[in-house]
C-alpha cells in the first residue's frame, strides 16, 4: 500500500491558507495512489505562538470546520489523513493530530510530552493514553514531535496493535531528532514510521525538513531535504509489521523484539 509524508511550509495565523494547502496536497497524494497521508505538527495553525490568547483563534474543536472539510475530502478520495492542529476543548488548547478516514473523523491524539518551545509552552498536557486508530488502510499510532523522544511512546502503540507510527513534527534546525529517531523507533518496535516535518521559517525559527518514510526493518524508503516542499511516497506492506519474528538464519539467527521483552525487569519505568 502506498503511504505519503507531506513536507510543507505553514503560515502562522493563516488557517484558511494552510487548510487550502493541506487539501491540495491531500488531493495530490491520493491522486498518486497514497492511502495514508501524514501532515506536519500544527499544519493547520502554525506553532510559534507567544501566548495561549494569541493561539486561541487558530484552535478549533474536533470535529470542527476545518477537519470536516478534510473529512469530506477523505471520503471522496478514499484515503486517510493524519493532520496536526491545535484542538480546543472547553477552556484548554491541545497540540493534537486528527486522524480522518473515509468513514469520518476517528479522533485525535493529544501531545503527551511538552517542551519549552512555541505553543507547547502554553498548551495543556495530553490527557489520554496513546490511541491506535483502526482505519480501512491499517492501524495507525501517533507520536507528535517531542513524543517520539520517549521510547515508551512508540512501544505502547506497537503493543496496542499499531502497524504504522505517524509522526507529525516541527523539528527546528538544530534538532538532531530527524537523524536518528524515525529509524530507531521503526526498528526497535518492528513497525513502519512516517515522519512529516515542515520547512520554512516562523518567527525566527527555521525548520529542518528531512521528512522520512521508514519500514519496520529500519530501511529508509524516502527522505526529503531541508528546504523544499514535497511529498514523499513509499509502498509498504503494513500487515507485515505484525510478524515480529525475524529469521536471518533458520535455527541459528532468529529474534523477536516484542516476544523477548521482560516487563518484570522494567519496574523503574513505572516509577516517578
C-alpha positions as CSV (number, residue, x, y, z in Angstrom):
1,X,0.0,0.0,0.0
2,X,1.3,3.5,-0.8
3,X,1.7,5.9,2.0
4,X,2.8,9.6,1.9
5,X,4.6,12.2,4.1
6,X,3.8,15.8,3.2
7,X,6.6,18.2,3.8
8,X,5.2,21.8,3.6
9,X,5.6,25.3,4.8
10,X,3.0,26.6,7.2
11,X,2.0,30.2,7.9
12,X,1.1,31.2,11.5
13,X,-2.4,32.7,11.9
14,X,-3.3,31.9,8.3
15,X,-5.5,28.9,8.9
16,X,-7.5,29.3,5.7
17,X,-4.4,29.4,3.6
18,X,-2.9,26.4,5.5
19,X,-6.2,24.4,5.1
20,X,-6.2,25.1,1.3
21,X,-2.6,23.8,1.1
22,X,-3.5,20.7,3.1
23,X,-6.5,19.9,0.9
24,X,-4.4,20.5,-2.2
25,X,-1.6,18.2,-1.1
26,X,-4.1,15.6,0.2
27,X,-5.7,15.6,-3.3
28,X,-2.2,15.2,-5.0
29,X,-1.1,12.4,-2.7
30,X,-4.3,10.4,-3.0
31,X,-4.2,11.0,-6.8
32,X,-0.8,9.4,-6.8
33,X,-2.3,6.4,-5.1
34,X,-1.5,7.1,-1.4
35,X,-4.0,5.7,1.1
36,X,-2.4,7.1,4.3
37,X,-1.1,10.7,4.1
38,X,0.7,12.3,7.1
39,X,1.0,16.1,7.5
40,X,3.3,18.1,9.9
41,X,2.6,19.1,13.5
42,X,0.3,22.2,13.7
43,X,0.0,22.1,9.9
44,X,-3.4,23.9,10.2
45,X,-2.4,26.6,12.8
46,X,1.3,27.3,12.9
47,X,3.4,26.7,16.0
48,X,5.4,29.7,17.3
49,X,2.7,31.4,19.3
50,X,3.6,33.8,22.1
51,X,0.6,33.1,24.3
52,X,-2.4,30.9,24.6
53,X,-4.6,34.0,24.0
54,X,-2.9,34.5,20.6
55,X,-3.3,30.9,19.7
56,X,-6.9,30.6,20.7
57,X,-8.3,31.9,17.3
58,X,-6.2,29.4,15.5
59,X,-7.6,26.5,17.6
60,X,-10.8,24.7,16.9
61,X,-12.8,21.7,18.3
62,X,-12.6,18.3,16.6
63,X,-14.8,17.7,14.7
64,X,-14.7,21.4,13.6
65,X,-15.0,23.4,10.4
66,X,-11.5,22.7,9.0
67,X,-11.5,19.0,9.9
68,X,-14.9,18.5,8.5
69,X,-13.6,19.8,5.1
70,X,-10.7,17.3,5.3
71,X,-13.2,14.6,6.2
72,X,-15.2,15.4,3.1
73,X,-12.0,15.0,1.0
74,X,-11.1,11.8,2.8
75,X,-14.4,10.2,1.9
76,X,-14.2,11.4,-1.7
77,X,-10.6,10.3,-2.1
78,X,-10.9,7.0,-0.2
79,X,-7.8,7.9,1.8
80,X,-6.8,8.5,5.4
81,X,-5.1,11.8,6.6
82,X,-3.2,12.5,9.8
83,X,-3.2,16.3,10.3
84,X,-1.6,18.4,13.0
85,X,-3.7,21.2,14.6
86,X,-4.5,23.0,17.8
87,X,-7.5,21.3,19.3
88,X,-9.8,23.4,21.5
89,X,-11.7,21.6,24.2
90,X,-13.6,23.8,26.6
91,X,-11.1,26.2,28.0
92,X,-8.0,24.3,27.0
93,X,-5.8,24.1,23.9
94,X,-4.1,20.8,23.0
95,X,-1.3,20.3,20.4
96,X,-3.1,17.4,18.6
97,X,-3.3,15.3,15.5
98,X,-6.6,14.3,14.0
99,X,-6.9,11.0,12.2
100,X,-9.5,11.2,9.4
101,X,-10.6,8.2,7.4
102,X,-13.2,7.8,4.6
103,X,-15.6,6.9,7.4
104,X,-15.1,10.2,9.1
105,X,-13.1,11.7,12.0
106,X,-11.8,8.8,14.1
107,X,-10.4,11.1,16.9
108,X,-7.3,12.8,17.9
109,X,-4.0,12.1,19.7
110,X,-3.1,15.0,22.1
111,X,0.6,15.5,22.5
112,X,1.7,13.9,25.8
113,X,5.2,15.4,26.2
114,X,5.6,19.2,26.0
115,X,8.8,21.2,26.0
116,X,9.6,24.8,26.4
117,X,9.2,25.8,22.7
118,X,6.4,27.6,20.7
119,X,2.8,26.8,21.6
120,X,3.9,23.9,23.8
121,X,4.8,26.5,26.5
122,X,1.1,27.2,26.9
123,X,-0.8,24.1,25.8
124,X,-2.5,21.7,28.1
125,X,-0.7,18.3,28.5
126,X,-2.3,15.5,26.6
127,X,-4.8,13.9,28.9
128,X,-5.4,10.5,27.2
129,X,-3.2,7.4,26.6
130,X,-1.8,6.9,23.2
131,X,-4.6,5.6,20.9
132,X,-4.4,3.3,18.0
133,X,-6.7,4.2,15.1
134,X,-8.3,1.4,13.1
135,X,-8.6,2.7,9.6
136,X,-9.6,0.8,6.4
137,X,-6.0,1.2,5.4
138,X,-4.3,-0.1,8.5
139,X,-3.8,0.5,12.2
140,X,-2.2,3.8,13.0
141,X,-0.5,5.1,16.1
142,X,0.6,8.7,16.5
143,X,3.5,10.4,18.3
144,X,3.7,14.2,17.9
145,X,7.2,15.6,17.6
146,X,8.7,15.5,21.2
147,X,6.6,12.5,22.0
148,X,8.9,10.3,19.9
149,X,11.9,11.3,22.0
150,X,10.4,8.9,24.6
151,X,10.8,5.3,23.5
152,X,7.8,4.3,25.6
153,X,5.6,6.4,23.2
154,X,6.4,4.2,20.3
155,X,6.4,0.9,22.2
156,X,2.9,1.4,23.7
157,X,1.3,2.0,20.3
158,X,3.1,-1.1,19.0
159,X,1.8,-3.2,21.9
160,X,-1.7,-1.9,21.2
161,X,-1.6,-3.2,17.7
162,X,-0.3,-0.3,15.5
163,X,1.2,-1.2,12.2
164,X,2.3,2.3,11.3
165,X,3.6,5.1,13.6
166,X,2.7,8.6,12.2
167,X,5.0,11.4,13.5
168,X,3.7,14.8,12.6
169,X,6.5,17.1,13.7
170,X,8.1,20.6,13.7
171,X,11.8,19.7,14.1
172,X,13.6,23.1,14.2
173,X,17.1,23.4,12.7
174,X,19.5,22.4,15.5
175,X,17.5,19.4,16.5
176,X,19.2,16.0,15.6
177,X,15.9,14.0,16.0
178,X,15.4,13.5,12.3
179,X,18.8,11.9,12.0
180,X,18.1,9.0,14.4
181,X,14.6,8.8,15.8
182,X,12.4,7.6,12.8
183,X,14.9,4.7,12.1
184,X,15.3,3.7,15.8
185,X,11.5,3.8,16.5
186,X,10.8,1.7,13.4
187,X,13.5,-0.9,14.2
188,X,13.0,-1.3,17.9
189,X,9.2,-1.6,17.6
190,X,9.0,-3.5,14.3
191,X,6.6,-1.1,12.8
192,X,6.6,1.3,9.9
193,X,7.2,5.0,10.5
194,X,6.0,8.0,8.5
195,X,7.5,11.3,9.8
196,X,6.2,14.5,8.3
197,X,8.2,17.7,9.1
198,X,7.7,21.2,8.0
199,X,10.1,23.6,6.2
200,X,10.5,27.3,6.1
201,X,10.8,30.0,8.8
202,X,8.4,31.2,11.6
203,X,9.2,34.0,14.0
204,X,13.0,33.3,13.9
205,X,12.8,29.5,13.9
206,X,13.8,27.6,10.8
207,X,12.5,24.1,10.4
208,X,14.8,21.3,9.3
209,X,12.6,19.2,6.9
210,X,14.1,15.7,6.4
211,X,10.7,14.1,6.4
212,X,11.1,10.3,6.2
213,X,9.3,7.0,5.5
214,X,11.0,4.1,7.2
215,X,9.9,0.5,7.2
216,X,9.9,-1.9,10.1
217,X,13.4,-3.1,9.3
218,X,14.8,0.4,9.6
219,X,15.2,0.8,5.8
220,X,14.6,4.4,4.6
221,X,12.3,4.4,1.6
222,X,12.4,8.1,1.2
223,X,13.9,11.2,2.9
224,X,13.3,14.9,1.9
225,X,15.8,17.7,2.0
226,X,15.9,20.6,4.4
227,X,14.2,23.3,2.4
228,X,11.8,22.0,-0.3
229,X,8.1,21.5,0.0
230,X,7.5,18.0,-1.3
231,X,5.5,14.8,-0.9
232,X,7.4,11.5,-0.2
233,X,5.9,8.2,-1.2
234,X,6.6,4.6,-0.4
235,X,4.9,1.3,-0.9
236,X,4.7,-0.5,2.4
237,X,3.2,-3.9,3.5
238,X,1.5,-2.7,6.7
239,X,0.4,-6.2,7.7
240,X,4.0,-7.5,7.6
241,X,4.7,-5.4,10.7
242,X,2.6,-7.8,12.7
243,X,5.0,-10.7,12.0
244,X,7.6,-9.8,14.7
245,X,9.9,-12.7,14.4
246,X,12.9,-12.1,12.2
247,X,14.7,-15.1,10.8
248,X,18.2,-14.4,9.4
249,X,19.5,-17.9,9.5
250,X,16.9,-20.6,10.5
251,X,17.5,-22.1,13.9
252,X,20.8,-20.1,14.2
253,X,19.9,-16.4,14.0
254,X,16.4,-15.5,14.9
255,X,14.9,-12.9,17.1
256,X,11.6,-11.2,18.2
257,X,12.0,-7.8,19.9
258,X,8.4,-8.0,21.1
259,X,8.3,-11.6,22.4
260,X,11.7,-11.2,24.1
261,X,10.6,-8.3,26.3
262,X,10.8,-8.9,30.1
263,X,8.5,-6.3,31.7
264,X,9.3,-7.6,35.2
265,X,12.7,-6.2,34.7
266,X,11.5,-2.7,33.8
267,X,9.8,-1.7,37.0
268,X,11.8,1.6,37.1
269,X,9.9,2.8,34.1
270,X,6.7,3.0,36.0
271,X,8.2,4.8,39.0
272,X,8.4,8.6,39.1
